[in-house]
């Protein structure tokens, strides 16, 4: 896939979780062809570029990014102050965190925080295989897309792990007061299962270690770690 340089124009901004905003951009001059799971790099000054996983599917006309707003962060501060119509230079797409083409695989997604971005793109893109999403946070305020996740696919089963949620039952049968690793400890794993992990580094390493302890082959584990 060709790497291009171009310009993004900000079209909308929405708060979607605690300290987390969704930004939608139009791509000017030329089309951005990417594979679900990839990322783009945005330029904020002469020397500062930041990478963001794409949350939209390749079929959508606009590019969607989900960004955690961090105090002092070069990219997140600039985006937090941005206005509709602002433009940003970008390069992309980059990355090899993409779905396999194994037809019989069950796709199991494990994410926290803004790690949901590439997983959302993958889920929206997949049309045939069965999928299972384990998505975690402290409570419901950490869960981006809580109002739409059930609509992403008829082939998707959802399990939310909310480690500090007082009343997870109010979110339905798919939410529990646990970390997502608790779900994985009791998951019935088959040799065909593939695991796609995205989020903070500690979570990713913890999930990877648990899966290896349970006998999952390294070739079945795909990861994108966020710092």
N, C-alpha and C positions, 0 to 999 in steps of 0.2 A: 504494500500500500504506500502511495506516495506521500511524503511529508510536504506540506505546503506552508507558506507564510501569508498571513492575511490580516483582516480587521474584523473585530466583533463589535456590534453595536448593541448596547443594553436596551432591552425592550420592556422588561418587568422585573420587579423585586418583591419577594414575599418572605416573611419570617415563617419557618416551617418547624422549628424546634428551639430548644434553649440555646441561645447564642449562635443560632444557625439560620442562614438565609438561602433562599433559592433565587438564582439569577438566570434569566432567559435572554439569550442573545440571538440576533440575526447575524448571519455570516455574509459580509459584503464582498463584492467583486467575483467570488468564485465559490463553488460548493465544497463543503468539507465532507469527504467520504471517509467514514471510520467504521470499525468493528466494535460491537458492544463490548465494554470492558476497558476500552482504551482511554487515554487522557490527552489533554492539550496543555500547553504552557502559555501563560499570559505575561505580557511585559508591563511593568509598573514604573520603571525608570530605566536609565541607560544600562544599568548593570543588574537589575533585579527582575528575574523571571520566576514564576511559581507554577507548579503543576497541579492540575485539577482533573479528577476523573469526570467523565461525561455521564450524566444521569439520564439524558434523553436517549431514545432509541434512534438508530440510523435513519428510520423512516420519517422522523419528525422534521418539520421545516426549520425549527429553531433549536439552538443548542442550549441545554440546561445544565447548570453547575450548582452544586450544593456546597456551601462554604461555611465552615465554623469561624465565627468572628473572634479573633484572638487579640487581646490588648497588645499593641506594639508590633503586631504582625504586618509586614510590608504589604502583602497582597490583600489580606482580609480587611485591613484598615482602609485601603484604597477602595475596595469594593463596597465597604460599609458606607463610605461617604459618596459613592457614585450616584449620579442622577440619570434618569431615563434619557437616552440619546447619547450618553458618553460612549467613547470608542476606545478599544484596547487592541494593540497588536497581539497576534498569537502565532504559534507554530504548532503543527501537529498533523495527524494524530500520532501518538507514541504508545508503546507498550505491547506486551505479549500476554497480558492477563485477559484471555478471551476464552470463549466456550470451545470445548472439543466438538468433533463431529461424530462421536460414538453414538450410534442410534439407540442402543439399548440402555444407555446410562441414565440413572436417576441423578438429577442435579441438586446438590445440597449446598445452600448458600449460608454462610456464617458472617455476620457483620455487626459492627457497632458504630454509632455516630455517623459521620459523613461517609463512612465506608459503605453505606447503602447505595451510594451513587452508581458505581459500575454494576452492582448487583441488580439495581432497578433496570438499567439498560439491558442487561442480559435477560432478565425475566420477561420484559416487554418484547424482546426479540424472539425468544424461544416459542415455537408454535406446537410442538408435538410431545416432547419428553416431559415426564413427571418431575415436579420440582418441590423442594422443601426449603423454607426460609427460616433460619434462626436469627432473630434480630434483637440486640440487647442494648440496655441503657439503665441508668439509675431508676428512672420512673418515666411516665408517659411524656413528660416534657422533653425528654431526650430523643424521642422517636420521631424522626422526620417522616412525612408521608403517612402518618397514622390514619388520616381521613380517606386515603385512597388505596392503601396497600392491598385491600381485599379485592380490588377491581383489576389488578394487574394481569391475572391469568386464571382461567378455569382449571389449569393443571397445577396450581400452586397451593401448597399447604403452608400455613403461617404459624410460627411459634415465637411469641415475644417473651424475652427474659428480662424482667424488671426487678433489679436487685434491691431497690428501696421503695417500691411502690406500695402504698398502704392498702389499696383496694384493687388489685389486679383483676378481680372477678368482674369489675364493672366494664372491663374491655372485652369481655366474652371468654369463651372457653379456651381461646388460644393464647392467653397471657397468664404467666405465673410469676410469683415473687422469687425468682431464681436467676442465676447467671446462665448464659446460653450453654456453657459447658455441662451444666446439669442435664440438659436435654440430650446432649451427645453421649453422656455416660450410659444412658439406657436405650439409645437408638439402636434398632436392629439394622446392622450394616451388612450389605451384600457386596460381593466382589465387583459388581457393576457400578456401584455408587462412586460419584465424583464430587469432591468438595472444593468449593470456591470461597476463600476467606479474605475479607477485606475490613480494615479498621486499624486501631492503634496497635503498635508493635507488640506490646505485652499480650494483648488478647490473641493476636495472630499466632504468636509463638506458643501460647498456652493451648490453643485449639490444635495446632499442629502436633504438639507433644502428646496430647490426649489421643488423637487419631492414630499416631504411630504406635502408642501403647496398646491400642485396640486392634492392631494388625493391619491397618490401612496402608497400602503400598504408597511409596513416595510419588509414583507416577500418577496417582489419583488425587493428589493434593495440589491445588493451585492457589497462590497467595499474592496479595498486593498489600504491603504494609504502609501505613501512614505514620510519619514521625509526629 
